[in-house]
């Protein structure tokens, strides 16, 4: 449930005061237990009044950690439900903005999708992609950071063990009411776990990368504040994304929102860890690997020819990153290892400039390459000019609603249809077995309405094969037979 016109909106200060009414040591364990009980998306929708969503639990935990103190009352399940109900009825900025209706709606969609849909990415793909991209893909440039030994230097262990530790912490949180107790590694049943990853490694990596305390949390939370607007507070960065476990609230470590644990071991989580340690050089190395990884995924398409970027002209200019030739069309693929910034998440006045900065060049590159093919440029002689041309911009993190009319006009116009998709959508698209991908893309582009939806909509209802690239990544992990199902899935976005 969300706030609707005609109902009485809850002011943010009243919601914060309601959270602060309770001691964090009483409220946080309730939040963690609820998160563990409703750890799957299907269970959120079946929770009491659909209130127990991870984004609501995460915000309640953030407010309690940042603003609460121990001189308050105890809390019970009824208190938590009331807090979550207030969260769902918070004042909505959409009704207070002075833009045109469409622009205000677009701002709201940006905020709501950023708030909710980040929790709906398929965990199997996120974790399998980490190994498939970072340890099983070869880039085209000389790496500055991602050289032999980078995993131990950055993570304190191998990538395989790092992901395995994230899976272990996650599984413990779900099965132990939101807790991981280090003493559990001393129990007889933990011998098989510690034979695979030593207990000292598990604990040192957990302490370094996954665990925080209230003082450190407050410091990061204060540094991350971008706005004093109470209507936008809940859309700001939540430091639990960087450190999803907290100490000091009962035995062991507490996971207020268990869904945030595996995200730390995703390529995006590792990106933030790497950039904090190595700076922009790490981002550039990762971008090179991501481009090559997209090429590996495109190589799974049957009955297609996949060409790398083409060098042309005296200035040695470059085409799009990948050109895919199918029987039905030519697909021009531009890869962008970018992610929505806080300006997009908050939908503030800089959102349009940020969107153009991150994706504008990709649209232009696709259109320019399409013109080179149509004009018969000699370097593109291997690309047929007798069929439709479409563009695909593949991003490392989803840019929600970017294809919709509320955002598309903010980006460069093109002479060929262009779709932005996330890497998880591409990973699903290349495994379709009951229809040619080229035909699906043509049908989607011909529909004025469906062409503005996320690409995943066109993939629903189709049969899929296994994704061999993802399977190889998953099989490199110590707990490869547990913790996440190996099935393609798409975020539903049902709570928006």
N, C-alpha and C positions, 0 to 999 in steps of 0.2 A: 504494500500500500504506500502511496505517496500523497502528499498534500494536494487537495483539489479545490478549485474555486468554489466558494460557498461554505467551506469549512473554516474553522477558526485556526489560523496559523499560529505556530509556536515560535516565540522569539528565541533567537539563539542564546541570549543571556539567561533565559529561563531554563532552557535545556541544559546549559552548562551548570547552572546552579543546582539542578536536579541531580546531575552526575556527582557534583561535589558534596552532595548531602551525605555521601557514604565514604567510609574509609577505603582507600585503594586496596588494602590487604583483604577487605571483605568483598568488594565489587569485582576486582580483576579475576579472581578464581571463578566467579560465576560466569563472567564473560568467556573465559577460556574453556570452561566446561560446556557452555552452550555452543561455542565454535566447534568443539570436538564432536558434539552430538549432531550438529548440522553441518558436517564437513563437506557433503556433496551438494551439487547444485540442485538435484532433485529433492533433497531434504530441505533446502531453504524454502522451496515453494510449498512444502507440506508442514512447515513449522507453524506454531500458533500465530494466526493472523498474518502469516508471511512476514513477520517482523525480524526473524533471526538471520538476516543477511550478513555476509562477512563485512561489507562496507559499513553497515550500521554498528556492528560489534567493534570494528576497528576504530571508528570515531569515538565511541564510548570509552574504549580503552585509552585512546590518546588523551581525551579530556581528563580522565581520572589520573593518568600518569603525570600529565603536565600541570594540572590545577588542583588535584586532590591533596588531602592531608589526613593524617591518622587520628585527628581529634574529632572525628565525625561518627556517624551512626553505622551500625552493621547494615548489611543488605541481604535481601532474599530474592528468590526467583521472580516474585511479583514486582519488586523494585526494578529489576532488570527489564522486564517486559514493559513497564511504564516508561523507562528511559528510551527503549527502542521505539515505542509508539510515538513518543515526543519527537524523536529523530525523524521519523517518517512524515511528520507534520510540520517540519521546520519551514519558516518563511521562504518563499521561492523568489529568487532574484528576477526571474522571467517577468513577473507581474509588476516589477518596480522599474524596469529599464525603460528608457525613453527613446529607444531605437524604433525603427519600423517593426511591425509585428514579425516579419520573416527574419529579420536580423536578430531580434530578441529570442525568437524560437531557436535559431541556430546557436546562439550563445548557450541557451539552456541545454540543448542536445549535446554540445561539446562537453559541458560540465558533467551532465548525468552519465554520458557514456564513459568518460574518463574515470568517474567515481565507481561505476558498477562493472563495466565490461572487462576491466583488467583482472577481475577475479574469475573470469569465465573462459580463460584460455586453457586448452587441454594440457594437462600436466605431462602426460606421456610425451607429447611432441616437444614441449618446452625442455624437458630433461634430456631426452634422446638427442635433441638438436645440439646440446652443449658439446657432447663428445663428437658427434658427426661433423660439426663445423670446426671446433677448436683443436681436435687431435687427429681427425681423419680426413681433413681437407687441406690441400696444398695451395697456398696463395701464389700470386704471380710476381710479387715484389719482395725485396729483401726486408725481412721483418726486423724491427728495432727492439721490440719487447717480447714477442711471442717466439722466442728461441728456445732451444733445448734447456730445460731446467726452469722455465718460467712458471710452471704449475707449482712447484715446491716453493719458489721464491714468493709468489703472490699468495697462494692459498695455504701453504704450510704442509701440503701433501699433494699426491697426484690428483688430476681432475676426476678420475674414476672414484677415488676414495672420497673426494670432496662431495661429489654428487651422492655417493653412498651414505655419507654422514648426514646430508640433508634429508635423504629418505628415511634414515633411522630416526632422526629427531621428529620428523613429520609423523611417522607411524606411531611413535611413542606418544606424541601429543594427542593423536586421535584416540588411541586405545587407553590412555591413562588420564582422561579428563583434562587434557591440556597441559600435561607436565612431562618433563624428562628429568629423571633422577639419576645423576651420575653414579650413585651407589648401585644402581641396577646392573651396571657392567661387571660388578663383582659376584653377581648371582650365578649359580651353576648353569642356568639356561643361557647365559650370555657368552659361554665359551666359544660357541660356533661363530658368533658375531666378532668377537675379539680375535679369533684366529684369522679372520679375513682382514679386519682393520684393528690394529692395536688400540686398547682402551686409552692409552696416553695420547694417541693421535686424535681419536674421537673427541676427547675432552679439550685438547689444546686448540683444535680447529673450531670447535663450538664456541669456546671462550673468545677466540680472536675475531670470528666473523659473524656469529649468530646471537650473541648475548650482550645485553646492556643492563643498566640499573636506572633507577628513577632520576638520579642527578644528571647522569649523562644524557638520558632521554630528554629531560627538560632543556638542557643546553642546545642539543641539536634541534629540538622543536622551535626554540626561540630563534635560532639562526635561520631556520627555513621559512619563517613567516614572511609573506609577501604582501599582505593586505591587512588593513585594520577594519575592513568591511565585514560586519558580522554575518551578512548574507553569504559571503564567500568562504568563510573560515573552514567549513567542512570539506571544501574542495582542495585545500592546500596539501602539501606533502606530509605524509604521516611517517615519522621516523621508524615505526615498526616495520616498514618495508626494508630498511637497512639492517635492522637488528630485531628479528621477530621474537626473540626470547628475552625474558627479564628475570633477574635474580632479586631475592629479597622478599618474595611473597609466598612463603611456604617452602616445603622441601624441593630441592633441585631448582630447575628452571621452569618458568611458566610461559606458555605460548598463548597470549590473549587471542590471537587469530591464527589458527593452525594453517590456513590456506597460504599465508605469507612465507612459510618455511621453504617449500620447494622452489619458490620464485627466486630465492637467493642463489640457487644453483643453475638457473636458466642462463642462456647467453646474455640476456639483459642484466641480470643480477651480477654476473661476472664482469660485464662491461663497466658497471659503476664501481665495482671493487678495483678493477684494473686501472681505470682513469684516476681514481683517488690515489693510487700508488705510483703510477707511471706517467700520468698526464695524457696529453693529446696523442702522443706517439702510440699508446695502447689502442686508442680509438681508431687510428689510421690502420694499424695492423689488423684489427678486428674487421674493419670495413673491407679490406682486401680479401680476407678469408670469407666474409659474407658474400661478396660478389662471386667468388669461386664456388661457394656452397650453392648459390642459386643455380649456377650452371650445372652442378651435379644433379640437382632436382629436375631441371629441365631435361636432362639426359634420360630420365625415366619415362618420358613420353614416348609411346610406341609410334612407329611409322612417321618419324619426323627427322629433320636435319637441324642440328643446333650449331650455329656459328658463333665464335667469340667476336668481340668488337673488331671492326675493320678500320685499318689505318688508311687515310686517303689524303691526296693533295700534297703540295710542296711543303706545307706547314705541319705535315704529319698529324692532321686532325683525327679525331676518333669518333666512331659511330656510337650507337647505344651499346650497352655492355654485352647483350646477347641477342641474336636474331634466330628465331625459330620458324622453320618452314614446314607447314603442314599442307595437306592436300586442299584444305579449305581456305587457308589464309596465311599471311606472314605476320608473325607476332614479334614486335619490337619490345625488348625487355630492358628497362633501365633499373639499376639496383641502387637503393639509397639506404645506407646504414644509419638512418636518423630515427629519432623518437620524438613524440610530442613534448614540447617544453612546458614549463609551468604557465607560460602566457597562454598557451592553447588550453591547458586544463582549466584555467580560471576564466578563459574566454574574455580576456581584458582587451584594452584598446590596441595592444601590440599583436594580437592574434593573427591578423591578416598579413602583416609584414613577416611574422615568423613562418607562417605557412608558405608564403612565396619564397622565402629564403631557403627553406628546407626542400621544397618540392618543385618550385617554379622552373628551375633549370632542367629537371627531368622531362617535363612536358615539352620544353623547347627542343631538347635533344631528340626526343621521339619524332616530333614533327619535322625536324631538319633531316633526320635519317630517312624518313618516309619520302621526302622530296628527292633525296639523292637516288633512291631506288627508282622512283617514278621517272626521273629524268635520265635514267640509263647510265649513271656514273660508272665508269669502267671498273673501278675497284669493287663494285657491287654486282658484277656480272653473274655471280653465282647465286644471287637472290632473285627469284622469279618476280617479274613485274606484272603478271597477268591475273593476280588475285587480290582480294581485299587485304588491307593492312590495318592492324590494330596495335595499340600500345598498352604495355603493362608496366606499372611502376611497383616494384616489390620493396617493401620496407621491413626493417627488423622488428618493429613494434607496430601494432595496428594504429592507423590514423582513422578513428571512428568517424563515420558520416562524411568522409572526405569526398565521396562521389556524389553526395546529395546536392540538390539545387541551392541549399543554404551555404555551401562552401565552394562548389565547383566554379561559380562565376568569379571567385576571388583569385583563380589561377589562370595561367595563360591559355588562350583559345588555341585549338589545334584543328588541323584539317582531317585528322583521323581519330576514331574513337580511342580514348585513353581511360584505363581503369587503374586505380590504386588498390593494391592488395597487400595484406600482411604475408609474412613467410609461412605462417601456418595455413593460410588459405592456399598458397601455392603448393605446399606439401600435400594437401588434400586433392587439389585439382589434377596433379600429375598422375594420380593413382586411379582415376576413373576408368572403368573397363567397359561400360555398356553404351558409350557414345563417344564419338571423336570430340576432343576438346575444342578443335577449331569450330565445329558446328555449334557447340554450346555457346561459345563466345559470340558467334555471329547472331544466334537467336537472342542472346541477352542484349546485344547492342541494338538490335532492331526493335526492341521493346522500349518505348520512351520512358516508362516507369521503372521497369526492372533494371535498366542500365544505370540508374541512379542509386541502386542498392549496393550493399557490400557484395563482393564476389561470391562469398559463401552461399548466398541465396541461390545462385545458379547451380551449385553443387549438390544441393539437398535432393534426396530421393534417388541418387545414382549409386550403382554398385562400385565398390573400391577394392583394389588389390592391396596387398601389403606394401608399405613404403620401404624399399630395401635399404635406402640410405639411413632412415631413422632406425630401422631394426638393427643395423650394424652398430650405430651409436649406442643404443640401449643394451646390446649384448656385451658391451665393454664394462658394464657396471657390476659390482659385487652382488647386488640384490636384483638381478635382471628378471627373476621369475616372480617378483612380488611388487607391491606398492602402487602400481598404476597399470591400468588396462591398456593394451596395445590396440586401440580402435580409433579410427579417425573420428573426430567430433568437432563441432563448431560452437562457439559461444551463442547462446540463444538470445541474450539481451532481453529476456522476458520481463525483467523488473523495471525497465525504463518507463 
